[in-house]
């Protein structure tokens, strides 16, 4: 074994935190940490299944649960016989927390925090995640979602960046955490607390450390990333932060942004996405729906026309940009015409990377009290959205054939991500001394493709090599000519 086993669900922020947890628990071989997600009821179910599976496969190991699902429903997880401890989001980056809390929820007395269910729980330690950057000390209390003045989850700043290259070539850097908005379907603010931002100086230090460790791409993450800076002196925006990163870390090759709220993409940020080559040509938008009435009932802050206009502006300024989006199927009160507007949004916004969520009522949210659709309708509409999204992505992938793109090679050395976020499998160039057809066939075989026509992936232990350049090195940026598509993955050879 090589330290604690991390099972991470949900957002990129969880990924970043999981890598940090894995690094700090590197000596704990008999520990399994489930970093849970609560975005849907299905996500909570998945966490419970993962816990049972992990304990079944390794009965001798301790299972500790953290993350948003554990934050919102701690007693449910404490009641699972497989669980040794539940650690709050507040304490998930405190090593001691993984050994201090018994399963029944004991621990030293202290101030309380509020969960989304309204239950008060002890919070034994209040440690800023960026000691020395935030100034340390005990964060001030705030009036949480319950209206109390007690300390609640969310008093800590965002987590520090995961160690560069921990499990993949990119480094996920949380620069923002929590959310001040209350979309009617969303439980996450109760698990993550109010919005707070890492000051730019801390962000620069983290990126420089990741760069020094060998990373080639940094992904800025947050629960509500475009809310960055509203809580800081002078209220710098996300655009200001990106400008500062590009100016002060000139050797960073690639900067990527995670999910953006379309209503908060201002001209400064849009200009950087459109014109700065080191900002990757890929945005993921938190759209959720394509019907104005449903957006209003969701308490979203944009309408359909604004979303379509934003994408049109981005495409006009940077035609190669790829668009991703979150969409919810079967929101309460959604009729067939409203759903049709969301279905059409996939084409109207040229969405290549769609994340489809069947609506799931979360107790305590306003949407859970609205008239609900049957589960059959919700699942059916989600399936229709996924089908259209898959066809749109397939068409977009076909458009990439013949282009040359820079690919960040992943740690497995056999694939990576293009600048536009497409996954790319690498076939070496024809080998030196071989005819074109024979050389391509041998190169494809070395890359693990059993059938050059079908491009069927099989495992291969051999390193990738290409004409005159030696092995394709993991964690390198390589120009790649796209030659085909395999499923939802592009296939290419070094250019």
Residue, then its C-alpha position, 0 to 999 in steps of 0.5 A: x500500500x502507499x498511504x490512505x485510499x481516497x474515493x472522491x465524488x463530485x466536483x473539481x474542488x473535491x478532487x483538489x481536496x482529495x489530493x491534499x488529503x491523500x498527501x497528508x495521510x500518506x503514511x496511513x495504509x489502513x485508512x479509506x477516505x470517502x470524499x462525498x458529494x451531495x449535489x443530488x440524492x443519487x450522489x448521496x446514494x453513490x457515496x453509501x454504496x462506495x462505503x459499503x463496497x470499500x469496507x467489503x473489499x478491505x474489512x480491516x481498513x478504517x473508513x472515514x467519510x467527509x465532503x458535502x454529503x457527510x456535512x449535510x447528513x452526518x448522522x446518517x453516515x455515522x449510523x452506517x456500521x462500516x463507517x469509523x468516523x465522519x469528518x466535517x468539510x471544516x476539518x477535512x484538511x486537519x490530519x488529526x480529525x481523521x483519528x479524533x472522531x469516533x463513529x458515534x460522533x463524540x469528541x471534545x466539546x467546543x463551538x457548534x456549526x449548523x448543517x443544512x438539516x438545521x442540526x447543531x454539531x460540535x466543531x472542535x477546531x477552526x484552522x485556516x487552510x492557508x496559514x500564513x497567507x490568510x493571517x492565521x488565527x480564528x476566523x470570525x463567526x457569521x450568521x449562517x443559513x439558519x440565521x444564527x450567529x454561531x460558527x458554521x461551516x464556511x468559516x475556513x478559506x479555500x483549501x490549498x492546492x493539491x500537490x502537482x502531479x499527484x494523480x494526473x498531469x493537471x493541478x486543481x487549485x481551489x481559489x474560492x469556496x462556498x456560495x452566497x446564492x440560493x438557487x432553489x434546487x441546490x443544497x451545496x451552500x449548506x455544505x460549503x458555507x458562504x463565499x470566500x476567496x483566497x487572496x491573489x498572493x496566496x494563489x500566485x504562491x500556490x501556482x508557482x509551487x505547482x510550476x516548480x513541482x513540474x505541473x504544466x496546467x493549473x485549473x482554477x476551481x471553486x464552488x462559485x468561481x466567478x464570485x471570486x474576490x467579492x469578500x476581499x479588500x477592493x473586491x477584485x474580480x476573477x478577471x483581475x486574478x487571471x490577469x495577475x496570474x498571467x503577469x506574475x507567473x509568465x512560465x505557466x503554459x496553461x491556465x484553465x477555468x472551471x465552471x463559470x456562472x454566465x451572469x458573472x462573466x464580465x468584459x475583462x474575463x471574457x476578453x482574457x478567455x477570448x484573446x489570451x493564448x495561455x487561457x485554454x479555449x474551453x469554458x464550462x457554464x452553469x446554465x442549468x436550463x434553457x427556459x426562462x420560466x424554469x430559470x426564474x423558478x430555479x432563482x438563476x440570475x441569467x435568462x436564455x438569451x443572455x446565455x446564447x449571447x455569451x456563447x455567440x460572443x465567445x465563438x465570434x472572438x475565439x472560434x475554436x473555443x469548446x463549450x461545456x454546460x450543466x443542465x437539469x432535466x425534469x425540474x418541478x413544474x417543467x412542461x414539455x414546451x419548457x423542456x424543449x427549450x432546454x433541449x434546444x439549448x444544446x444546439x443553440x449554445x454549441x454545447x460539446x461537453x454536457x453534464x446532465x442531471x436528472x432533477x433530484x429533490x433535496x430536503x430543505x430546498x425550496x424546489x423540493x416543495x414545488x409540484x414534482x414531476x414523476x420519476x419516469x418523466x424526469x428520467x426520460x427527459x434526462x435520457x433525451x438530453x443525454x442522447x442529444x448531447x452525445x450526438x452533439x459531442x460526436x459531431x464536434x469530435x468529427x470536426x476536430x479531425x485534421x486539426x493540430x492541437x497541443x495535448x498535455x500528456x497524462x501520467x499514463x503516457x498514452x493520452x491527454x487533454x487538448x487545449x479545448x479539453x477533448x480527451x486524446x489517445x496518442x498513436x506514435x508517428x510511423x516508425x523510422x525505416x518502415x513503409x507508411x502503412x506498415x509503420x503506422x500499423x506497428x505504431x498503433x500496435x505499440x500504442x495499444x490499438x489492436x485494430x487500426x481501423x476500429x481503433x479498439x483500445x487494449x492495454x499495452x505496457x510498451x512506451x509510446x515512441x515516434x519518429x526521431x523524438x524518442x518516447x512520448x513523455x508523460x506531463x509534456x505538452x505535445x503538438x498532435x495531429x488529430x486523425x480519428x475518433x474512438x468513442x468519445x475520445x479523439x485519436x492523434x499522432x505527434x505532429 
